[in-house]
């Protein structure tokens, strides 16, 4: 048995408009959290925001996160 027209319309609205907006919000929140972590870590180790050292620190942290994400993906592929 199919869905009623209002249910289909609501589902389509959620799929087309709400879900992408919520996904963008979640992605922005993740970027903000990473930026806060970068600042906290790099400043803790004497590299204040705006310095060349801070930029290098953030690059290193970005590389570390990317490598960890790649290991996670590879682990998941092995499991599945």
Secondary structure, DSSP 8 states (H G I E B T S, - for coil): ----HHHHHHHHHIIIIIHHHHHHHHHHHHHHHHHHHHHHHHHHTT--TTSHHHHHHHHHHHHHHHHHHHHHHHHHHHH-
